[in-house]
Amino acid sequence: GYSYKPDRPKASSGNERSIIASIYNRISNDVASIGIEHVRLDKNGHYVDTINSRLNSALNLQANMDQTGRALIQDIVLSMFDEGCVAVVPTDATSNPKLSDSYDVISLRTAKVVEWYPTEVRVKLYNEETQKQEEVTLPKSMVAIIENPFYSIMNARNSTLQRLIRKLNILDAIDEQSGAGKLDIIIQLPYNVRSEARKEQAETRRKDMEVQLTGSKYGVAYADATEKITQLNRPAENNLLAQITYLTNMLYGQLGMSEAIFNGTADEKTMISYHNRTVDVILSAIVDAMKIKFISKTARSQGQSIMYFRDIFKFVTLADLTAAVDPFSRNAIITQNEFRSVMGWKPSKD
């Protein structure tokens, strides 16, 4: 047994820094809050109904022994942001995916791609029985490989996010040096120290002052009237903080988000723009990869697909929602009971 959850995704070094972790967590939670379903489409590609399959249960209810469907999607997004590419592997199915395309997925897990081959990939996958991360080679035809749509912004070598991480690491190193407890002072003695005898005398004076400071209860030492002490540990002025602020604002703009989204002050238009430019792009990448690998060509020709559904009323205020009830119901687009479910009320039998 373990005192911690062994299958929890772990960020690589540097990505757990303050602003980076908050961006990852915010986007992954927003993506996981949108439902992904196994659906049936008509001949025009329009949604007809949801298929009650094991794949749909894995995406919405229980993805595997340790994760719910929502936790799996959040794991996919976090791993994709951290590594640039993530693999989603069917760990249990109705038939062997290596031998047949006609199978229904029972459980799914994320895996890290270790090596790439022409028709196969070697992934690092969590084994439920041994509770360890193990490497296994699988054909690409059964593994959904999802690449980060914002790879050039977040994972490329000199991307905006990587530059921001380096700047944050430098700032942390400076803070650690400032709080290390060192005085960083220079003692100017009233004589030259070019000869060996004077150097030994200066070293003796330095050690004597160190003993006074460390041995004193309040860190007090004395100096001769002819000695001059210069302190060096005052913070040097630099533009590091300004560069971090600039890179953070640039990263927000490139990802289609703003600081108002994090502190909860974003209005309806800002949230809609954020979902259209950021969340929907990530969801499309996840859905397309799963659609190709987990639904056979025959099933797709029969109208089966994977879609995500966003609640259009989530960002609507109560006043706007009330104004939308009448035209939607009057034009027979939605029933009164469907509107009651949007508001969290039970259906009315009257």
C-alpha positions in Angstrom: 0.0 0.0 0.0 0.9 3.7 -0.4 0.3 6.7 1.8 -0.4 8.7 -1.4 -2.4 8.1 -4.5 0.1 6.4 -6.9 -1.7 7.1 -10.1 -2.0 10.9 -9.5 -0.4 12.9 -12.4 2.8 14.6 -11.4 4.0 17.8 -13.0 7.6 17.9 -14.2 10.1 20.2 -12.5 9.2 23.9 -12.7 5.6 23.5 -13.9 4.2 23.5 -10.3 5.2 27.1 -9.9 2.5 29.5 -8.7 1.0 31.0 -11.8 1.7 27.9 -14.0 -0.2 25.6 -11.7 -3.2 27.9 -11.4 -3.4 28.1 -15.3 -3.2 24.4 -15.6 -5.8 23.8 -12.9 -8.3 26.4 -14.2 -8.3 25.2 -17.8 -8.4 21.5 -16.8 -11.3 22.0 -14.5 -13.2 24.0 -17.1 -12.6 21.3 -19.8 -13.6 18.5 -17.4 -16.9 20.3 -16.5 -18.2 19.8 -20.1 -19.8 16.5 -20.8 -18.4 14.2 -23.5 -20.8 11.5 -24.7 -21.0 8.6 -27.1 -23.8 9.6 -29.5 -25.7 8.7 -32.6 -26.0 11.1 -35.5 -28.4 11.3 -38.4 -27.4 11.4 -42.0 -26.7 15.2 -41.8 -24.4 14.8 -38.9 -26.8 16.1 -36.3 -27.2 14.8 -32.8 -30.0 12.2 -32.4 -29.5 10.5 -29.0 -26.9 9.2 -26.6 -25.8 5.6 -26.8 -25.9 3.8 -23.5 -22.6 2.0 -24.1 -19.6 1.1 -21.9 -17.6 3.8 -23.6 -20.2 6.4 -22.6 -20.1 5.1 -19.1 -16.3 5.4 -19.0 -16.4 9.0 -20.2 -19.1 10.1 -17.8 -19.3 7.7 -14.8 -16.3 5.6 -14.1 -13.2 5.7 -16.3 -11.3 3.1 -14.3 -10.9 1.6 -10.9 -9.5 4.9 -9.4 -10.9 7.7 -11.5 -14.3 9.0 -12.5 -14.9 10.2 -16.1 -14.4 13.8 -15.1 -11.2 13.0 -13.3 -9.9 11.2 -16.4 -10.6 14.3 -18.6 -8.8 16.5 -16.1 -5.9 14.1 -16.0 -5.7 14.1 -19.8 -5.6 17.9 -19.9 -3.0 18.2 -17.1 -0.7 15.6 -18.6 -1.1 17.1 -22.1 -0.1 20.6 -20.8 2.8 19.2 -18.9 4.3 16.8 -21.5 2.9 18.3 -24.8 1.4 15.0 -25.8 -0.6 12.4 -23.9 -1.9 8.9 -24.8 -5.2 7.5 -23.7 -5.2 3.8 -23.5 -8.1 1.3 -23.2 -7.0 -0.8 -20.3 -10.1 -3.1 -20.5 -12.3 -3.9 -23.4 -14.9 -6.4 -24.6 -12.3 -7.9 -27.0 -8.6 -7.6 -27.6 -8.0 -4.3 -29.4 -4.8 -5.6 -30.9 -6.7 -8.3 -32.8 -10.0 -6.6 -33.7 -11.5 -3.2 -34.4 -14.9 -4.2 -33.1 -14.7 -3.7 -29.4 -16.3 -1.6 -26.7 -14.1 0.2 -24.3 -14.7 -0.6 -20.6 -12.0 1.5 -18.9 -9.5 4.1 -19.9 -6.2 5.5 -18.5 -3.8 8.2 -19.5 -0.2 7.3 -20.3 3.1 9.1 -21.0 4.6 8.5 -24.5 8.2 7.4 -23.9 9.2 6.3 -27.5 7.8 6.7 -30.9 7.8 4.0 -33.6 6.3 4.0 -37.2 3.2 2.0 -36.2 3.6 1.7 -32.4 4.3 3.8 -29.3 5.9 2.9 -26.1 4.0 4.3 -23.2 4.4 4.5 -19.4 1.1 3.2 -18.1 -0.2 2.7 -14.5 -0.9 -0.9 -13.7 -3.9 -1.4 -11.4 -2.7 -4.8 -10.2 0.9 -3.9 -9.3 0.1 -0.2 -8.5 3.2 0.8 -10.4 4.0 2.7 -13.6 5.1 0.2 -16.3 6.3 0.7 -19.8 4.5 -1.2 -22.6 4.6 -1.0 -26.4 1.1 -0.7 -28.0 0.0 -0.2 -31.7 -1.1 3.3 -32.6 -4.4 2.0 -33.9 -5.7 1.4 -30.3 -4.1 4.4 -28.5 -5.7 7.8 -28.7 -2.7 10.2 -29.0 -3.7 13.8 -28.1 -1.3 16.6 -28.8 -1.5 19.9 -27.1 -3.2 22.4 -29.5 -1.1 25.2 -27.7 2.2 23.3 -28.0 4.0 26.2 -29.6 2.9 28.5 -26.7 3.3 26.1 -23.8 5.8 23.3 -24.6 8.1 24.5 -27.3 11.7 25.1 -26.2 11.6 28.9 -26.3 7.8 29.4 -25.9 6.2 32.0 -23.8 5.3 29.6 -21.0 8.8 28.1 -20.9 10.4 31.6 -20.7 8.0 32.5 -17.9 9.0 29.3 -16.0 12.7 30.2 -16.3 12.1 33.7 -15.1 10.1 32.4 -12.1 12.9 30.0 -11.3 15.4 32.9 -11.3 13.1 34.9 -9.1 12.8 32.0 -6.6 16.6 31.6 -6.5 17.0 35.3 -5.7 14.4 35.1 -3.0 16.2 32.1 -1.4 19.5 34.0 -1.5 17.9 37.0 0.2 16.4 34.8 3.0 19.5 32.6 3.5 20.6 34.5 6.7 23.9 35.8 5.3 25.0 39.4 6.0 27.2 39.8 2.9 29.3 42.7 4.3 32.8 44.1 3.5 35.1 45.3 6.2 37.5 48.0 5.2 40.5 47.8 7.5 42.8 50.8 8.3 45.8 49.2 6.6 46.9 47.6 3.4 46.5 43.8 3.1 48.9 43.1 0.2 51.5 41.3 2.4 51.0 37.8 3.8 51.2 39.1 7.4 48.5 41.7 6.8 46.3 39.1 5.1 46.6 36.8 8.1 45.8 39.7 10.4 42.7 40.6 8.2 41.5 37.0 8.3 41.9 36.9 12.1 39.8 40.1 12.3 37.1 38.7 10.0 36.9 35.5 12.0 36.7 37.5 15.3 33.7 39.4 14.0 32.0 36.2 12.9 32.5 34.7 16.4 31.0 37.9 17.9 27.9 37.8 15.7 27.2 34.1 16.1 28.0 34.0 19.8 26.0 37.0 20.7 22.3 36.6 21.8 21.1 39.4 19.6 23.8 39.3 16.9 25.7 42.4 18.1 29.4 43.0 17.3 31.8 45.9 17.8 34.2 47.5 15.3 37.2 49.8 15.5 36.6 53.5 14.9 38.9 53.3 11.9 37.1 50.3 10.3 34.4 50.9 7.7 31.6 48.3 7.1 29.7 48.1 3.9 26.5 46.0 3.5 25.9 44.3 0.2 22.7 42.2 0.8 20.3 45.0 -0.1 18.1 44.0 -3.0 19.6 45.1 -6.3 17.2 46.8 -8.7 16.4 44.8 -11.8 13.6 44.5 -14.3 12.9 40.8 -13.6 9.5 41.4 -12.0 8.5 43.6 -15.0 9.5 40.9 -17.4 7.5 38.3 -15.5 4.4 40.6 -15.6 4.9 41.1 -19.3 5.3 37.4 -20.0 2.2 36.6 -17.9 0.0 39.0 -19.7 1.4 37.8 -23.1 0.6 34.2 -22.0 -3.0 35.1 -21.0 -3.5 36.7 -24.4 -2.1 33.8 -26.4 -4.2 31.3 -24.5 -7.4 33.4 -25.0 -7.9 34.2 -21.3 -7.6 37.0 -18.8 -6.9 37.5 -15.1 -10.6 38.2 -14.6 -11.3 34.5 -15.3 -9.2 33.5 -12.4 -10.6 35.9 -9.8 -14.2 35.3 -10.8 -14.9 38.8 -12.1 -15.2 38.0 -15.8 -18.4 39.0 -17.5 -20.5 36.8 -19.9 -18.7 37.9 -23.1 -15.3 37.3 -21.6 -16.3 33.8 -20.5 -17.8 32.9 -23.9 -14.7 34.1 -25.6 -12.5 32.1 -23.3 -14.5 28.9 -23.9 -14.6 29.5 -27.7 -10.8 30.2 -28.0 -9.4 27.9 -25.3 -11.7 25.3 -23.9 -13.4 24.3 -27.1 -10.1 23.9 -28.9 -8.8 21.5 -26.3 -12.1 19.5 -26.2 -12.1 19.2 -30.0 -8.6 17.7 -29.9 -9.6 15.2 -27.2 -12.9 14.2 -29.0 -11.3 13.9 -32.4 -8.6 11.6 -31.2 -11.0 9.4 -29.3 -13.5 9.3 -32.2 -10.8 8.0 -34.6 -9.4 5.3 -32.2 -12.3 4.1 -30.1 -15.0 4.0 -32.7 -14.5 1.8 -35.7 -14.9 2.9 -39.3 -18.0 0.7 -39.6 -19.6 2.3 -36.5 -18.9 5.8 -37.8 -20.6 4.9 -41.0 -23.6 3.8 -39.0 -23.8 7.3 -37.3 -21.9 6.7 -34.1 -19.6 9.4 -32.9 -18.3 11.2 -29.8 -19.4 14.8 -29.0 -19.1 17.3 -26.2 -22.0 19.4 -25.0 -21.6 22.8 -23.4 -24.4 24.2 -21.3 -25.3 27.5 -23.2 -27.2 28.8 -20.1 -24.3 28.5 -17.7 -23.1 32.1 -18.2 -26.5 33.7 -18.7 -27.8 35.9 -15.8 -31.2 35.3 -14.3 -32.7 38.4 -16.0 -31.5 37.2 -19.5 -32.6 33.6 -18.7 -36.1 34.8 -17.8 -36.3 36.8 -21.1 -35.2 33.8 -23.1 -37.9 31.5 -21.6 -40.8 33.0 -23.6 -39.4 33.0 -27.1 -37.8 29.5 -26.7 -41.0 28.0 -25.4 -43.3 29.9 -27.7 -41.4 28.7 -30.8 -41.5 25.1 -29.5 -37.7 25.0 -29.2 -37.7 23.9 -25.6 -40.4 22.8 -23.2 -41.2 24.3 -19.8 -40.0 21.2 -18.0 -36.7 21.3 -19.9 -36.3 24.9 -18.7 -37.1 23.8 -15.1 -34.3 21.3 -15.3 -31.9 24.1 -16.4 -32.8 26.0 -13.3 -32.5 22.9 -11.1 -36.2 22.4 -10.4 -38.1 19.2 -10.6 -40.3 18.6 -13.7 -43.9 19.7 -13.3 -46.6 17.0 -13.9 -49.2 19.7 -14.4 
